[in-house]
Amino acid sequence: MKQTVVPNRNMILLSLAIGYAVSLEANKVYYGAHSGDHAIYPDCRPEFVEKMNDVSLIANYEAVEIYSPYLNVSKIEILTDGLSLGLDYADTWTCYNGREKACGKCGACQERLEAFEKNGIEDPLAYE
């Protein structure tokens, strides 16, 4: 999955989200990094989130916290949590290949399919 690494992607996106949060007078930004990303994406690791949060708290006159509730859990556990909340996963997308149907082969699709399998349910998403 190293071909999906975009240098500083999450730093840029978090910076934009923080700026938008300030404009809305919000005091928190939610960040969806999870433990399965730590080995591949440097900007999904706990130390990155901790340092970005430190900066976010002082970068504006209004402190904005970066909240990452799934930072140390797997995609399997995230799916379990979402299912318990009644989320409709037919309305979600994970695939990196921008087609009409998910490929089922890229790393993101493989992680998603594994999470559904480990939760004992079928993924409602259509695959090629």
Wavefront OBJ file of the C-alpha trace (Angstrom):
o trace
v 0.000 0.000 0.000
v 3.020 2.291 -0.062
v 1.857 3.541 -3.466
v -1.047 5.226 -1.629
v 1.261 7.353 0.547
v 0.878 11.059 -0.221
v 3.486 13.056 1.725
v 1.928 15.384 4.302
v -1.608 14.598 3.103
v -3.082 14.337 6.577
v -1.132 17.343 7.864
v -2.622 19.409 5.049
v -6.135 18.040 5.509
v -6.020 18.486 9.286
v -4.801 22.057 8.826
v -7.738 22.777 6.531
v -10.162 21.121 8.957
v -8.750 23.114 11.877
v -9.070 26.366 9.944
v -12.650 25.499 9.052
v -13.391 24.577 12.679
v -12.113 27.989 13.796
v -14.390 29.691 11.250
v -17.359 27.734 12.666
v -16.295 28.428 16.253
v -15.963 24.666 16.797
v -13.470 23.441 19.359
v -12.828 19.945 18.023
v -11.877 18.186 14.771
v -12.412 14.449 14.426
v -9.629 12.458 12.761
v -10.227 8.899 11.560
v -6.736 7.373 11.668
v -6.613 3.797 12.982
v -3.956 1.344 14.133
v -3.830 -0.492 10.802
v -2.369 2.627 9.183
v 0.552 3.141 11.571
v 3.077 0.996 9.687
v 2.327 2.520 6.283
v 1.353 6.137 6.860
v 3.640 8.251 9.075
v 0.893 10.866 9.464
v -1.472 8.326 11.031
v 0.832 7.425 13.923
v 0.066 8.436 17.507
v 3.147 10.681 17.739
v 2.037 12.628 14.659
v -1.478 13.113 16.030
v -0.072 14.184 19.416
v 2.220 16.798 17.850
v -0.462 18.071 15.447
v -2.842 18.396 18.381
v -0.201 20.382 20.329
v 0.123 22.781 17.384
v -3.642 22.963 16.871
v -4.130 24.096 20.440
v -1.832 27.108 19.955
v -2.074 27.892 16.224
v -5.158 30.108 16.530
v -6.702 32.334 19.138
v -9.301 29.605 19.550
v -7.880 26.216 20.542
v -9.079 23.302 18.413
v -8.526 19.763 19.674
v -7.803 16.932 17.260
v -9.887 14.030 18.499
v -8.961 10.628 17.098
v -11.047 7.999 18.889
v -9.895 5.095 16.714
v -6.175 5.826 16.688
v -5.282 2.654 18.582
v -7.942 0.257 17.328
v -8.296 -1.866 14.206
v -10.670 -1.423 11.295
v -12.424 -4.561 12.551
v -13.237 -2.820 15.849
v -14.257 0.372 14.051
v -16.739 -1.594 11.951
v -18.068 -3.317 15.070
v -18.653 0.097 16.638
v -20.344 1.466 13.504
v -22.610 -1.562 13.245
v -23.657 -1.135 16.865
v -24.604 2.446 16.005
v -26.709 1.253 13.066
v -24.579 2.867 10.346
v -25.479 1.955 6.776
v -22.255 0.763 5.192
v -23.889 0.614 1.772
v -23.384 4.395 1.785
v -19.637 4.220 2.482
v -16.630 3.888 0.190
v -13.154 2.566 0.894
v -11.637 1.651 -2.487
v -8.665 3.591 -3.843
v -9.528 2.758 -7.462
v -12.006 5.379 -8.632
v -14.456 3.185 -10.469
v -18.211 2.668 -10.230
v -17.717 -0.480 -8.181
v -15.055 -1.158 -5.586
v -12.203 -3.321 -6.873
v -12.035 -5.695 -3.905
v -8.293 -6.028 -4.478
v -6.565 -2.893 -3.211
v -5.305 -2.776 0.365
v -8.212 -0.628 1.534
v -10.776 -3.027 0.043
v -8.966 -6.013 1.547
v -9.028 -4.408 5.015
v -12.715 -3.593 4.627
v -13.619 -7.110 3.486
v -11.636 -8.608 6.366
v -13.443 -6.364 8.855
v -16.829 -7.499 7.547
v -15.740 -11.145 7.580
v -14.448 -10.869 11.175
v -17.756 -9.269 12.168
v -19.616 -12.187 10.587
v -21.616 -10.151 8.069
v -21.504 -9.528 4.339
v -20.294 -6.192 3.034
v -23.252 -4.450 1.344
v -20.961 -2.692 -1.140
v -20.885 -3.894 -4.748
v -17.514 -5.170 -5.940
v -16.172 -5.837 -9.445
l 1 2 3 4 5 6 7 8 9 10 11 12 13 14 15 16 17 18 19 20 21 22 23 24 25 26 27 28 29 30 31 32 33 34 35 36 37 38 39 40 41 42 43 44 45 46 47 48 49 50 51 52 53 54 55 56 57 58 59 60 61 62 63 64 65 66 67 68 69 70 71 72 73 74 75 76 77 78 79 80 81 82 83 84 85 86 87 88 89 90 91 92 93 94 95 96 97 98 99 100 101 102 103 104 105 106 107 108 109 110 111 112 113 114 115 116 117 118 119 120 121 122 123 124 125 126 127 128
